[in-house]
Amino acid sequence: MMHEREGALLIRRMEEQDAQAFTDGEIAQGWHADIAKYLTRLSDQAAGKCVSLTALWDEQPAGYVNVYWTCRSGPFAGQGIPVIVDFGVLEKYRRRGIGSRLMDAAERIAAERSDRVCLGVGLHSGYGSAQRLYVKRGYVPDGSGVWYRDRPGVPYGEVANDDDLVLFLLKPLPGRDAP
């Protein structure tokens, strides 16, 4: 089992009790949260499809990230490129480096199987912190444009600026060159 400690921060594999803690934390900050999302991540982790991580700050669940071994949708589907899915830090724990440490751990996990890692990021302002973090970490758009509801956006077509509107990004992993 993975454990990384740095001061008040501990990163470990997600556990069942984390699902309720994250759901409650997201509801408390006004997000639309559903425990089913976390239970799915735990089930996928048990099945070997992903690694789900929890960041604890002073022993309290503060953030999470999931690394799936292959992307199932978007421009990288079926290419064997690991994908970072559903990354978040509860608002009251932000600006402490938790997100960066979670991404470090996720990228190390992805590097176990690939020289690249991908992710999709939402485009509305609620994803602003994540957008900035990904650019600073070296993620770049793949060139396929925006995707909406798991399909490429049609030029000049209509889409909603909701959680289903994403831009896919790709990053060569440290010490490696992407083909």
For each residue, the residues with C-beta under 8 A, 3 or more apart:
1: 12 13
2: 11 12 13 51 53 105
3: 10 11 12
4: 10 11 12 101 105
5: 9 10 11
6: 9 101
7:
8: 57 58
9: 5 6 55 56 57 62 96 97 98 101
10: 3 4 5 55 56 59
11: 2 3 4 5 53 54 55 56 101 102 105
12: 1 2 3 4 15 53 54 56
13: 1 2 45 51 52 53 54
14: 18 19 38 41 42 45 52 53 54 64 66
15: 12 18 42 54
16: 19 42
17: 20 21
18: 14 15 21 22 38 54 61 64
19: 14 16 22 23 35 38 39 42
20: 17 23 24 35
21: 17 18 24 25 60 61
22: 18 19 25 26 33 38 61 64 88 90
23: 19 20 26 27 33 34 35 38
24: 20 21 27 28 33
25: 21 22 28 29 61 90 92
26: 22 23 29 31 32 33 88 90
27: 23 24 30 31 33
28: 24 25
29: 25 26 90 91 92
30: 27
31: 26 27
32: 26
33: 22 23 24 26 27 37
34: 23 37
35: 19 20 23 38 39
36: 39 40
37: 33 34 40 41 86
38: 14 18 19 22 23 35 41 42 64
39: 19 35 36 42 43
40: 36 37 43 44
41: 14 37 38 44 45 50 52 64 66 86
42: 14 15 16 19 38 39 45 46 52
43: 39 40 46 47
44: 40 41 47 49 50 52 66 68
45: 13 14 41 42 48 49 50 51 52 66
46: 42 43
47: 43 44
48: 45
49: 44 45 68 69
50: 41 44 45 66 67 68 69 85
51: 2 13 45 66 67 109
52: 13 14 41 42 44 45 64 65 66
53: 2 11 12 13 14 64 65 66 67 102 105 106 109
54: 11 12 13 14 15 18 61 63 64
55: 9 10 11 61 62 63 64 89 93 98 101 102
56: 9 10 11 12 59 60 61 62
57: 8 9 60 62 93 96 98
58: 8
59: 10 56
60: 21 56 57 93
61: 18 21 22 25 54 55 56 64 90
62: 9 55 56 57 89 90 93 98
63: 54 55 87 88 89 90 93 98 99 102
64: 14 18 22 38 41 52 53 54 55 61 86 87 88 102
65: 52 53 84 86 87 88 102 103 105 106
66: 14 41 44 45 50 51 52 53 84 85 86 87 106
67: 50 51 53 82 83 84 85 106 109 110 117
68: 44 49 50 71 72 82 83 85
69: 49 50 80 82 113
70: 78 79 80 81 82 83
71: 68 74 76 77 78 79 81 82 83 118
72: 68 77 78 83
73: 77 150
74: 71 77 118 120 144 147 150 166 168
75: 142 144 147 152 168
76: 71 79 81 83 118 142 168 170
77: 71 72 73 74
78: 70 71 72
79: 70 71 76
80: 69 70 113 114
81: 70 71 76 114 116 117 118 170
82: 67 68 69 70 71 109 110 113 114 116 117 118
83: 67 68 70 71 72 76 117 118 119 120
84: 65 66 67 87 103 106 110 117 118 119
85: 50 66 67 68 119
86: 37 41 64 65 66
87: 63 64 65 66 84 99 102 103 106 119 130
88: 22 26 63 64 65
89: 55 62 63 93 94 98 99 102
90: 22 25 26 29 61 62 63 93 94
91: 29 94
92: 25 29
93: 55 57 60 62 63 89 90 96 98
94: 89 90 91 98 99 129
95:
96: 9 57 93
97: 9 100 101
98: 9 55 57 62 63 89 93 94 101 102
99: 63 87 89 94 102 103 129 130 133
100: 97 103 104 133 137
101: 4 6 9 11 55 97 98 104 105
102: 11 53 55 63 64 65 87 89 98 99 105 106
103: 65 84 87 99 100 106 107 133 137
104: 100 101 107 108
105: 2 4 11 53 65 101 102 108 109
106: 53 65 66 67 84 87 102 103 109 110 117
107: 103 104 110 111 117 171 173 174
108: 104 105 111 112
109: 51 53 67 82 105 106 112
110: 67 82 84 106 107 113 114 116 117 173
111: 107 108 114 115 117 173 174 176
112: 108 109
113: 69 80 82 110
114: 80 81 82 110 111 117 173
115: 111 172 173 176 177 178 179
116: 81 82 110 170 171 172 173 176 178
117: 67 81 82 83 84 106 107 110 111 114 170 171 173
118: 71 74 76 81 82 83 84 142 168 169 170 171
119: 83 84 85 87 134 139 168 169
120: 74 83 147 166 167 168 169
121: 127 130 131 134 166 167 169
122: 126 127 130 163 165 166
123: 127 131 146 161 165 166 167
124: 127 161 162 163 165
125: 128
126: 122
127: 121 122 123 124 130 131
128: 125 131 132
129: 94 99 132 133
130: 87 99 121 122 127 133 134
131: 121 123 127 128 134 135
132: 128 129 135 136
133: 99 100 103 129 130 136 137
134: 119 121 130 131 137 139 169
135: 131 132 138 139
136: 132 133
137: 100 103 133 134 171
138: 135 171 172
139: 119 134 135 169 170 171
140: 169 170 171
141: 144 167 168 169 170
142: 75 76 118 168 169 170
143:
144: 74 75 141 147 152 168
145: 152 153 155 167
146: 123 152 153 159 165 166 167
147: 74 75 120 144 150 151 152 153 165 166 167 168
148: 151 153 159 160 164 165 166
149: 164
150: 73 74 147 164
151: 147 148
152: 75 144 145 146 147
153: 145 146 147 148 157 159 165
154: 157
155: 145
156:
157: 153 154
158:
159: 146 148 153 165
160: 148 164 165
161: 123 124 165
162: 124 165
163: 122 124
164: 148 149 150 160
165: 122 123 124 146 147 148 153 159 160 161 162
166: 74 120 121 122 123 146 147 148
167: 120 121 123 141 145 146 147
168: 74 75 76 118 119 120 141 142 144 147
169: 118 119 120 121 134 139 140 141 142
170: 76 81 116 117 118 139 140 141 142 178
171: 107 116 117 118 137 138 139 140
172: 115 116 138 176 177 178
173: 107 110 111 114 115 116 117 176
174: 107 111
175:
176: 111 115 116 172 173
177: 115 172
178: 115 116 170 172
179: 115
